[in-house]
Amino acid sequence: MAARLFLSSGDMIADRRFDFARDLQMKGDLAAAADLLLQATDLAPGFASAWFTLGEIREQLGEREAAVAAFRKAVTADPQDRHGASLRLMLLGADKLSAMPPAYVRALFDQYAPRFETALVDDLGYRGPSLLFRAVLSARAAIRKPAFFRRAIDLGCGTGLAATAFAKEVDYFIGIDLSPRMIEQARLTGLYAELEVTDMMQGLRGRPDAGADLILAADAMVYVSDLAQVLQEARRVLAPGGLLAFTVETHGGDGVILGEGLRFAHGATYVRASVKAAGLVLSKLENLSARNEDNAPVPGLVVVAAKP
Protein backbone atom coordinates (compact mmCIF):
# COMPACT_ATOMS: atom_id res chain seq x y z
CA MET A 1 0.00 0.00 0.00
CA ALA A 2 2.49 2.62 1.16
CA ALA A 3 6.17 2.79 1.98
CA ARG A 4 6.89 1.34 5.40
CA LEU A 5 7.16 3.98 8.12
CA PHE A 6 10.58 4.32 9.72
CA LEU A 7 11.33 6.49 12.75
CA SER A 8 15.06 6.82 13.34
CA SER A 9 16.39 6.01 16.79
CA GLY A 10 18.91 8.82 16.54
CA ASP A 11 21.67 6.24 16.98
CA MET A 12 23.45 5.38 13.73
CA ILE A 13 24.51 1.91 14.89
CA ALA A 14 21.01 1.05 16.14
CA ASP A 15 19.51 2.21 12.85
CA ARG A 16 22.00 0.05 10.96
CA ARG A 17 21.07 -2.97 13.09
CA PHE A 18 17.45 -2.28 12.21
CA ASP A 19 18.22 -2.19 8.47
CA PHE A 20 20.04 -5.53 8.68
CA ALA A 21 17.16 -6.99 10.69
CA ARG A 22 14.63 -5.90 8.07
CA ASP A 23 16.69 -7.56 5.35
CA LEU A 24 16.75 -10.79 7.33
CA GLN A 25 13.03 -10.54 8.03
CA MET A 26 12.31 -10.19 4.32
CA LYS A 27 14.47 -13.24 3.64
CA GLY A 28 12.58 -15.27 6.25
CA ASP A 29 15.33 -15.53 8.86
CA LEU A 30 13.08 -14.34 11.67
CA ALA A 31 15.13 -15.55 14.62
CA ALA A 32 18.25 -13.73 13.43
CA ALA A 33 16.19 -10.61 12.67
CA ALA A 34 14.74 -10.67 16.19
CA ASP A 35 18.22 -10.93 17.67
CA LEU A 36 19.42 -7.88 15.74
CA LEU A 37 16.34 -5.90 16.77
CA LEU A 38 17.02 -6.70 20.41
CA GLN A 39 20.56 -5.41 19.90
CA ALA A 40 19.11 -2.24 18.38
CA THR A 41 16.76 -1.69 21.31
CA ASP A 42 19.60 -2.28 23.76
CA LEU A 43 21.45 0.57 22.06
CA ALA A 44 18.32 2.76 21.78
CA PRO A 45 15.58 1.71 24.25
CA GLY A 46 13.14 4.23 22.77
CA PHE A 47 13.48 2.91 19.21
CA ALA A 48 9.79 2.64 18.23
CA SER A 49 10.34 1.19 14.75
CA ALA A 50 12.52 -1.58 16.15
CA TRP A 51 10.01 -2.49 18.86
CA PHE A 52 7.16 -2.52 16.36
CA THR A 53 9.06 -4.72 13.90
CA LEU A 54 10.08 -7.04 16.73
CA GLY A 55 6.41 -7.34 17.65
CA GLU A 56 5.58 -8.32 14.07
CA ILE A 57 8.30 -10.97 14.07
CA ARG A 58 7.27 -12.38 17.44
CA GLU A 59 3.73 -12.63 16.10
CA GLN A 60 4.97 -14.39 12.96
CA LEU A 61 6.84 -16.85 15.17
CA GLY A 62 3.68 -17.57 17.16
CA GLU A 63 5.10 -15.95 20.30
CA ARG A 64 2.00 -14.02 21.34
CA GLU A 65 3.08 -12.76 24.76
CA ALA A 66 6.44 -11.60 23.43
CA ALA A 67 4.66 -9.85 20.55
CA VAL A 68 2.31 -8.09 22.97
CA ALA A 69 5.27 -6.95 25.08
CA ALA A 70 7.10 -5.57 22.03
CA PHE A 71 4.04 -3.73 20.72
CA ARG A 72 3.51 -2.18 24.14
CA LYS A 73 7.13 -1.01 24.09
CA ALA A 74 6.47 0.53 20.65
CA VAL A 75 3.52 2.53 22.02
CA THR A 76 5.59 3.69 24.98
CA ALA A 77 8.43 4.74 22.67
CA ASP A 78 6.06 6.66 20.38
CA PRO A 79 2.93 7.78 22.29
CA GLN A 80 1.46 9.14 19.04
CA ASP A 81 1.59 5.52 17.83
CA ARG A 82 2.44 6.34 14.24
CA HIS A 83 3.11 2.66 13.53
CA GLY A 84 -0.32 1.60 14.81
CA ALA A 85 1.04 -0.77 17.47
CA SER A 86 -2.13 -0.27 19.52
CA LEU A 87 -4.12 -1.72 16.61
CA ARG A 88 -1.92 -4.81 16.61
CA LEU A 89 -2.62 -5.16 20.33
CA MET A 90 -6.35 -5.06 19.58
CA LEU A 91 -5.95 -7.72 16.89
CA LEU A 92 -4.08 -9.93 19.35
CA GLY A 93 -6.91 -9.52 21.86
CA ALA A 94 -4.57 -7.84 24.33
CA ASP A 95 -6.55 -4.58 24.35
CA LYS A 96 -10.20 -3.71 23.85
CA LEU A 97 -11.40 -2.18 20.60
CA SER A 98 -10.88 1.59 20.65
CA ALA A 99 -10.39 4.55 18.35
CA MET A 100 -7.69 4.45 15.72
CA PRO A 101 -4.66 6.66 16.56
CA PRO A 102 -4.96 9.83 14.43
CA ALA A 103 -1.18 10.01 13.99
CA TYR A 104 -1.20 6.49 12.52
CA VAL A 105 -3.87 7.40 9.98
CA ARG A 106 -2.08 10.64 9.10
CA ALA A 107 1.29 8.91 8.65
CA LEU A 108 -0.29 6.12 6.62
CA PHE A 109 -1.95 8.44 4.13
CA ASP A 110 0.85 10.97 3.98
CA GLN A 111 3.02 8.13 2.67
CA TYR A 112 0.24 6.77 0.48
CA ALA A 113 -0.70 10.11 -1.18
CA PRO A 114 1.69 10.09 -4.19
CA ARG A 115 0.33 6.79 -5.53
CA PHE A 116 -3.07 6.72 -3.84
CA GLU A 117 -5.29 6.73 -6.91
CA THR A 118 -3.17 4.25 -8.84
CA ALA A 119 -3.07 1.80 -5.94
CA LEU A 120 -6.69 2.18 -4.97
CA VAL A 121 -8.38 2.31 -8.35
CA ASP A 122 -6.05 0.19 -10.49
CA ASP A 123 -4.79 -2.32 -7.92
CA LEU A 124 -7.84 -2.65 -5.64
CA GLY A 125 -10.64 -1.90 -8.10
CA TYR A 126 -11.95 0.89 -5.87
CA ARG A 127 -15.52 1.88 -6.74
CA GLY A 128 -16.78 3.62 -3.59
CA PRO A 129 -17.55 7.03 -5.13
CA SER A 130 -19.52 5.58 -8.04
CA LEU A 131 -21.51 3.36 -5.66
CA LEU A 132 -22.32 6.36 -3.48
CA PHE A 133 -23.28 8.41 -6.51
CA ARG A 134 -25.76 5.79 -7.70
CA ALA A 135 -27.14 5.33 -4.19
CA VAL A 136 -27.70 9.06 -3.73
CA LEU A 137 -29.39 9.35 -7.14
CA SER A 138 -31.66 6.44 -6.21
CA ALA A 139 -32.50 7.90 -2.79
CA ARG A 140 -33.45 11.24 -4.31
CA ALA A 141 -35.45 9.65 -7.10
CA ALA A 142 -37.43 7.67 -4.53
CA ILE A 143 -38.74 10.91 -3.04
CA ARG A 144 -38.99 12.63 -6.44
CA LYS A 145 -36.34 15.22 -5.75
CA PRO A 146 -33.39 16.17 -7.96
CA ALA A 147 -29.93 15.05 -6.91
CA PHE A 148 -28.56 18.57 -6.80
CA PHE A 149 -26.85 20.00 -3.71
CA ARG A 150 -25.76 23.54 -2.98
CA ARG A 151 -23.16 22.64 -0.37
CA ALA A 152 -21.48 19.28 0.27
CA ILE A 153 -18.85 18.06 2.73
CA ASP A 154 -16.46 15.28 1.71
CA LEU A 155 -15.18 13.56 4.87
CA GLY A 156 -11.83 11.83 4.43
CA CYS A 157 -11.70 13.41 0.99
CA GLY A 158 -8.34 11.89 0.04
CA THR A 159 -7.30 12.99 -3.43
CA GLY A 160 -10.82 14.00 -4.46
CA LEU A 161 -12.31 10.87 -6.00
CA ALA A 162 -15.73 11.40 -4.39
CA ALA A 163 -15.83 15.06 -5.41
CA THR A 164 -15.01 14.00 -8.96
CA ALA A 165 -18.00 11.63 -8.98
CA PHE A 166 -20.38 14.33 -7.66
CA ALA A 167 -18.83 17.40 -9.29
CA LYS A 168 -21.79 18.20 -11.56
CA GLU A 169 -24.32 17.82 -8.75
CA VAL A 170 -22.67 20.06 -6.15
CA ASP A 171 -22.21 23.85 -6.21
CA TYR A 172 -19.76 24.16 -3.32
CA PHE A 173 -17.53 21.34 -2.10
CA ILE A 174 -15.71 21.26 1.25
CA GLY A 175 -13.00 18.63 1.70
CA ILE A 176 -11.80 17.39 5.08
CA ASP A 177 -8.88 15.01 5.56
CA LEU A 178 -6.41 14.22 8.33
CA SER A 179 -3.48 13.92 5.88
CA PRO A 180 -1.84 17.17 4.68
CA ARG A 181 -0.42 15.38 1.65
CA MET A 182 -3.84 14.08 0.66
CA ILE A 183 -5.17 17.61 0.94
CA GLU A 184 -2.38 18.78 -1.37
CA GLN A 185 -3.51 16.22 -3.94
CA ALA A 186 -7.17 17.20 -3.51
CA ARG A 187 -6.31 20.86 -4.07
CA LEU A 188 -4.88 20.01 -7.48
CA THR A 189 -8.32 18.86 -8.69
CA GLY A 190 -9.76 22.36 -8.42
CA LEU A 191 -13.04 20.82 -7.24
CA TYR A 192 -13.04 22.07 -3.66
CA ALA A 193 -14.00 25.57 -2.55
CA GLU A 194 -12.54 24.78 0.90
CA LEU A 195 -10.05 22.21 2.17
CA GLU A 196 -9.22 21.53 5.80
CA VAL A 197 -6.58 19.34 7.42
CA THR A 198 -8.31 17.79 10.42
CA ASP A 199 -10.15 14.65 11.48
CA MET A 200 -13.79 14.05 10.62
CA MET A 201 -15.20 14.97 14.03
CA GLN A 202 -13.26 18.21 14.37
CA GLY A 203 -14.09 19.12 10.79
CA LEU A 204 -17.80 18.66 11.38
CA ARG A 205 -17.71 20.46 14.73
CA GLY A 206 -16.34 23.52 12.97
CA ARG A 207 -19.33 23.67 10.62
CA PRO A 208 -22.58 25.56 11.34
CA ASP A 209 -25.93 23.96 12.07
CA ALA A 210 -27.86 22.98 8.92
CA GLY A 211 -24.95 24.20 6.78
CA ALA A 212 -24.73 21.31 4.30
CA ASP A 213 -27.13 19.50 1.99
CA LEU A 214 -24.92 16.46 1.46
CA ILE A 215 -22.18 14.77 3.49
CA LEU A 216 -20.08 12.04 1.88
CA ALA A 217 -17.66 9.58 3.45
CA ALA A 218 -16.24 7.22 0.84
CA ASP A 219 -13.97 4.57 2.37
CA ALA A 220 -13.45 6.80 5.42
CA MET A 221 -15.65 5.19 8.09
CA VAL A 222 -13.38 2.12 8.00
CA TYR A 223 -11.05 4.19 10.20
CA VAL A 224 -13.80 4.96 12.73
CA SER A 225 -14.61 2.38 15.38
CA ASP A 226 -17.70 4.03 16.88
CA LEU A 227 -19.94 5.65 14.27
CA ALA A 228 -22.28 7.27 16.80
CA GLN A 229 -20.51 10.60 17.31
CA VAL A 230 -19.78 11.15 13.63
CA LEU A 231 -23.38 10.40 12.64
CA GLN A 232 -24.79 12.64 15.35
CA GLU A 233 -22.55 15.53 14.34
CA ALA A 234 -23.43 14.94 10.69
CA ARG A 235 -27.11 15.24 11.57
CA ARG A 236 -26.50 18.62 13.21
CA VAL A 237 -24.59 19.91 10.18
CA LEU A 238 -27.14 18.67 7.64
CA ALA A 239 -30.04 20.86 6.57
CA PRO A 240 -33.51 19.29 6.86
CA GLY A 241 -33.86 16.82 4.00
CA GLY A 242 -30.09 16.63 3.58
CA LEU A 243 -28.33 13.33 2.99
CA LEU A 244 -25.42 11.50 4.58
CA ALA A 245 -23.95 8.85 2.27
CA PHE A 246 -21.08 6.58 3.29
CA THR A 247 -19.47 3.21 2.76
CA VAL A 248 -18.28 0.75 5.39
CA GLU A 249 -16.72 -2.66 5.34
CA THR A 250 -18.87 -5.25 7.04
CA HIS A 251 -18.89 -8.74 8.53
CA GLY A 252 -21.42 -11.47 9.24
CA GLY A 253 -21.84 -10.70 12.93
CA ASP A 254 -23.07 -7.79 15.01
CA GLY A 255 -21.09 -4.84 16.30
CA VAL A 256 -17.67 -3.67 15.17
CA ILE A 257 -14.50 -5.66 14.58
CA LEU A 258 -10.97 -4.80 13.50
CA GLY A 259 -9.93 -6.74 10.42
CA GLU A 260 -6.52 -8.10 9.54
CA GLY A 261 -6.02 -5.14 7.21
CA LEU A 262 -6.31 -2.80 10.23
CA ARG A 263 -9.65 -1.40 9.06
CA PHE A 264 -12.85 -1.51 11.08
CA ALA A 265 -15.79 -3.56 9.81
CA HIS A 266 -19.30 -2.65 10.99
CA GLY A 267 -22.15 -5.13 11.15
CA ALA A 268 -25.36 -4.20 9.30
CA THR A 269 -27.43 -4.31 12.51
CA TYR A 270 -24.95 -1.99 14.19
CA VAL A 271 -25.10 0.46 11.26
CA ARG A 272 -28.89 0.50 11.28
CA ALA A 273 -28.96 1.13 15.02
CA SER A 274 -26.33 3.89 14.78
CA VAL A 275 -28.26 5.69 12.04
CA LYS A 276 -31.47 5.52 14.07
CA ALA A 277 -29.77 6.63 17.30
CA ALA A 278 -28.35 9.67 15.50
CA GLY A 279 -31.84 10.79 14.56
CA LEU A 280 -31.39 10.07 10.88
CA VAL A 281 -33.77 8.13 8.65
CA LEU A 282 -32.26 5.27 6.69
CA SER A 283 -32.97 5.72 2.98
CA LYS A 284 -30.80 2.92 1.64
CA LEU A 285 -28.53 0.16 2.92
CA GLU A 286 -27.11 -2.16 0.29
CA ASN A 287 -24.63 -5.00 0.46
CA LEU A 288 -22.07 -3.72 -2.04
CA SER A 289 -18.30 -3.98 -2.06
CA ALA A 290 -16.32 -0.76 -2.52
CA ARG A 291 -12.96 -2.44 -3.15
CA ASN A 292 -11.09 -5.70 -3.62
CA GLU A 293 -8.47 -7.35 -1.47
CA ASP A 294 -6.42 -10.29 -2.75
CA ASN A 295 -8.48 -10.16 -5.96
CA ALA A 296 -11.76 -10.71 -4.09
CA PRO A 297 -14.50 -8.18 -3.19
CA VAL A 298 -14.35 -7.01 0.42
CA PRO A 299 -17.82 -7.32 2.02
CA GLY A 300 -19.25 -3.84 2.36
CA LEU A 301 -22.32 -1.68 2.82
CA VAL A 302 -23.42 1.46 1.00
CA VAL A 303 -25.54 3.62 3.29
CA VAL A 304 -27.67 6.67 2.63
CA ALA A 305 -29.50 8.38 5.50
CA ALA A 306 -31.61 11.54 5.55
CA LYS A 307 -32.17 14.24 8.13
CA PRO A 308 -35.90 14.58 8.73
C-alpha positions in Angstrom: 0.0 0.0 0.0 2.5 2.6 1.2 6.2 2.8 2.0 6.9 1.3 5.4 7.2 4.0 8.1 10.6 4.3 9.7 11.3 6.5 12.7 15.1 6.8 13.3 16.4 6.0 16.8 18.9 8.8 16.5 21.7 6.2 17.0 23.5 5.4 13.7 24.5 1.9 14.9 21.0 1.1 16.1 19.5 2.2 12.9 22.0 0.1 11.0 21.1 -3.0 13.1 17.4 -2.3 12.2 18.2 -2.2 8.5 20.0 -5.5 8.7 17.2 -7.0 10.7 14.6 -5.9 8.1 16.7 -7.6 5.3 16.7 -10.8 7.3 13.0 -10.5 8.0 12.3 -10.2 4.3 14.5 -13.2 3.6 12.6 -15.3 6.2 15.3 -15.5 8.9 13.1 -14.3 11.7 15.1 -15.6 14.6 18.3 -13.7 13.4 16.2 -10.6 12.7 14.7 -10.7 16.2 18.2 -10.9 17.7 19.4 -7.9 15.7 16.3 -5.9 16.8 17.0 -6.7 20.4 20.6 -5.4 19.9 19.1 -2.2 18.4 16.8 -1.7 21.3 19.6 -2.3 23.8 21.5 0.6 22.1 18.3 2.8 21.8 15.6 1.7 24.2 13.1 4.2 22.8 13.5 2.9 19.2 9.8 2.6 18.2 10.3 1.2 14.7 12.5 -1.6 16.1 10.0 -2.5 18.9 7.2 -2.5 16.4 9.1 -4.7 13.9 10.1 -7.0 16.7 6.4 -7.3 17.6 5.6 -8.3 14.1 8.3 -11.0 14.1 7.3 -12.4 17.4 3.7 -12.6 16.1 5.0 -14.4 13.0 6.8 -16.9 15.2 3.7 -17.6 17.2 5.1 -15.9 20.3 2.0 -14.0 21.3 3.1 -12.8 24.8 6.4 -11.6 23.4 4.7 -9.9 20.5 2.3 -8.1 23.0 5.3 -7.0 25.1 7.1 -5.6 22.0 4.0 -3.7 20.7 3.5 -2.2 24.1 7.1 -1.0 24.1 6.5 0.5 20.6 3.5 2.5 22.0 5.6 3.7 25.0 8.4 4.7 22.7 6.1 6.7 20.4 2.9 7.8 22.3 1.5 9.1 19.0 1.6 5.5 17.8 2.4 6.3 14.2 3.1 2.7 13.5 -0.3 1.6 14.8 1.0 -0.8 17.5 -2.1 -0.3 19.5 -4.1 -1.7 16.6 -1.9 -4.8 16.6 -2.6 -5.2 20.3 -6.3 -5.1 19.6 -5.9 -7.7 16.9 -4.1 -9.9 19.3 -6.9 -9.5 21.9 -4.6 -7.8 24.3 -6.6 -4.6 24.4 -10.2 -3.7 23.8 -11.4 -2.2 20.6 -10.9 1.6 20.6 -10.4 4.5 18.3 -7.7 4.5 15.7 -4.7 6.7 16.6 -5.0 9.8 14.4 -1.2 10.0 14.0 -1.2 6.5 12.5 -3.9 7.4 10.0 -2.1 10.6 9.1 1.3 8.9 8.7 -0.3 6.1 6.6 -1.9 8.4 4.1 0.9 11.0 4.0 3.0 8.1 2.7 0.2 6.8 0.5 -0.7 10.1 -1.2 1.7 10.1 -4.2 0.3 6.8 -5.5 -3.1 6.7 -3.8 -5.3 6.7 -6.9 -3.2 4.2 -8.8 -3.1 1.8 -5.9 -6.7 2.2 -5.0 -8.4 2.3 -8.4 -6.1 0.2 -10.5 -4.8 -2.3 -7.9 -7.8 -2.6 -5.6 -10.6 -1.9 -8.1 -12.0 0.9 -5.9 -15.5 1.9 -6.7 -16.8 3.6 -3.6 -17.5 7.0 -5.1 -19.5 5.6 -8.0 -21.5 3.4 -5.7 -22.3 6.4 -3.5 -23.3 8.4 -6.5 -25.8 5.8 -7.7 -27.1 5.3 -4.2 -27.7 9.1 -3.7 -29.4 9.4 -7.1 -31.7 6.4 -6.2 -32.5 7.9 -2.8 -33.4 11.2 -4.3 -35.4 9.6 -7.1 -37.4 7.7 -4.5 -38.7 10.9 -3.0 -39.0 12.6 -6.4 -36.3 15.2 -5.7 -33.4 16.2 -8.0 -29.9 15.0 -6.9 -28.6 18.6 -6.8 -26.9 20.0 -3.7 -25.8 23.5 -3.0 -23.2 22.6 -0.4 -21.5 19.3 0.3 -18.9 18.1 2.7 -16.5 15.3 1.7 -15.2 13.6 4.9 -11.8 11.8 4.4 -11.7 13.4 1.0 -8.3 11.9 0.0 -7.3 13.0 -3.4 -10.8 14.0 -4.5 -12.3 10.9 -6.0 -15.7 11.4 -4.4 -15.8 15.1 -5.4 -15.0 14.0 -9.0 -18.0 11.6 -9.0 -20.4 14.3 -7.7 -18.8 17.4 -9.3 -21.8 18.2 -11.6 -24.3 17.8 -8.7 -22.7 20.1 -6.1 -22.2 23.9 -6.2 -19.8 24.2 -3.3 -17.5 21.3 -2.1 -15.7 21.3 1.3 -13.0 18.6 1.7 -11.8 17.4 5.1 -8.9 15.0 5.6 -6.4 14.2 8.3 -3.5 13.9 5.9 -1.8 17.2 4.7 -0.4 15.4 1.6 -3.8 14.1 0.7 -5.2 17.6 0.9 -2.4 18.8 -1.4 -3.5 16.2 -3.9 -7.2 17.2 -3.5 -6.3 20.9 -4.1 -4.9 20.0 -7.5 -8.3 18.9 -8.7 -9.8 22.4 -8.4 -13.0 20.8 -7.2 -13.0 22.1 -3.7 -14.0 25.6 -2.5 -12.5 24.8 0.9 -10.1 22.2 2.2 -9.2 21.5 5.8 -6.6 19.3 7.4 -8.3 17.8 10.4 -10.2 14.7 11.5 -13.8 14.1 10.6 -15.2 15.0 14.0 -13.3 18.2 14.4 -14.1 19.1 10.8 -17.8 18.7 11.4 -17.7 20.5 14.7 -16.3 23.5 13.0 -19.3 23.7 10.6 -22.6 25.6 11.3 -25.9 24.0 12.1 -27.9 23.0 8.9 -25.0 24.2 6.8 -24.7 21.3 4.3 -27.1 19.5 2.0 -24.9 16.5 1.5 -22.2 14.8 3.5 -20.1 12.0 1.9 -17.7 9.6 3.5 -16.2 7.2 0.8 -14.0 4.6 2.4 -13.4 6.8 5.4 -15.7 5.2 8.1 -13.4 2.1 8.0 -11.0 4.2 10.2 -13.8 5.0 12.7 -14.6 2.4 15.4 -17.7 4.0 16.9 -19.9 5.6 14.3 -22.3 7.3 16.8 -20.5 10.6 17.3 -19.8 11.2 13.6 -23.4 10.4 12.6 -24.8 12.6 15.4 -22.6 15.5 14.3 -23.4 14.9 10.7 -27.1 15.2 11.6 -26.5 18.6 13.2 -24.6 19.9 10.2 -27.1 18.7 7.6 -30.0 20.9 6.6 -33.5 19.3 6.9 -33.9 16.8 4.0 -30.1 16.6 3.6 -28.3 13.3 3.0 -25.4 11.5 4.6 -23.9 8.9 2.3 -21.1 6.6 3.3 -19.5 3.2 2.8 -18.3 0.8 5.4 -16.7 -2.7 5.3 -18.9 -5.3 7.0 -18.9 -8.7 8.5 -21.4 -11.5 9.2 -21.8 -10.7 12.9 -23.1 -7.8 15.0 -21.1 -4.8 16.3 -17.7 -3.7 15.2 -14.5 -5.7 14.6 -11.0 -4.8 13.5 -9.9 -6.7 10.4 -6.5 -8.1 9.5 -6.0 -5.1 7.2 -6.3 -2.8 10.2 -9.6 -1.4 9.1 -12.8 -1.5 11.1 -15.8 -3.6 9.8 -19.3 -2.7 11.0 -22.2 -5.1 11.1 -25.4 -4.2 9.3 -27.4 -4.3 12.5 -24.9 -2.0 14.2 -25.1 0.5 11.3 -28.9 0.5 11.3 -29.0 1.1 15.0 -26.3 3.9 14.8 -28.3 5.7 12.0 -31.5 5.5 14.1 -29.8 6.6 17.3 -28.3 9.7 15.5 -31.8 10.8 14.6 -31.4 10.1 10.9 -33.8 8.1 8.7 -32.3 5.3 6.7 -33.0 5.7 3.0 -30.8 2.9 1.6 -28.5 0.2 2.9 -27.1 -2.2 0.3 -24.6 -5.0 0.5 -22.1 -3.7 -2.0 -18.3 -4.0 -2.1 -16.3 -0.8 -2.5 -13.0 -2.4 -3.1 -11.1 -5.7 -3.6 -8.5 -7.3 -1.5 -6.4 -10.3 -2.7 -8.5 -10.2 -6.0 -11.8 -10.7 -4.1 -14.5 -8.2 -3.2 -14.3 -7.0 0.4 -17.8 -7.3 2.0 -19.2 -3.8 2.4 -22.3 -1.7 2.8 -23.4 1.5 1.0 -25.5 3.6 3.3 -27.7 6.7 2.6 -29.5 8.4 5.5 -31.6 11.5 5.5 -32.2 14.2 8.1 -35.9 14.6 8.7 
